[in-house]
Amino acid sequence: MSVRDFTAGTYPVVKSIEPAQSVKAVSAGEITLGTILLAPFVPGRLAGARLPAYAAALLGLYVKTTGMRRPGTPSPSKDGIALAKGSWLVGIGLARLFGQASDGGSL
């Protein structure tokens, strides 16, 4: 199963993208987000605003994709652990967005 096929079950708009293009788009998005988070000249709040949006998309896959959770529970199955970790990204992003800057740095 391709990345596109996996995500298309939750996000149908992805079906219109070629499989190779979808992988490139996801890769470019992740690299861009990582760069924004690590760049010292990007304010922490601005960087933090991007992370919860990305993590929410991962959590959407976790919640809506069959087999990612144990039946009848919100706990992840073995296959869903990687996507369930998106909840940590939401917390980190919200902390960067709403937390106080301690020394004026971007973190």
Residue pairs with C-beta under 8 A, 6 or more apart in sequence:
2 19
2 22
2 23
3 19
3 22
3 23
3 26
4 14
4 15
4 17
4 18
4 19
4 22
4 23
5 19
6 61
6 65
7 14
7 22
7 61
8 14
8 15
9 64
9 65
9 66
10 60
10 61
10 64
10 65
11 57
11 60
14 22
17 25
29 54
30 54
33 50
33 51
33 54
36 42
36 46
36 47
36 50
37 47
37 50
37 51
39 47
39 106
40 105
40 106
41 106
42 106
43 106
44 96
44 99
44 101
44 105
44 106
44 107
45 96
45 97
45 98
47 96
47 106
48 92
48 93
48 94
48 95
48 96
48 97
48 98
48 99
49 93
49 97
50 93
51 89
51 90
51 92
51 93
51 96
52 89
52 90
52 93
52 94
52 97
53 93
54 89
54 93
55 86
55 87
55 88
55 89
55 90
55 93
56 86
56 90
58 83
58 86
58 89
59 83
59 84
59 86
59 87
59 90
61 68
61 83
62 68
62 69
62 76
62 80
62 83
62 84
62 86
63 69
65 80
65 83
67 77
67 79
67 80
68 76
68 77
68 79
68 80
68 83
68 84
69 75
69 76
69 77
69 80
70 76
70 77
76 83
76 84
96 107
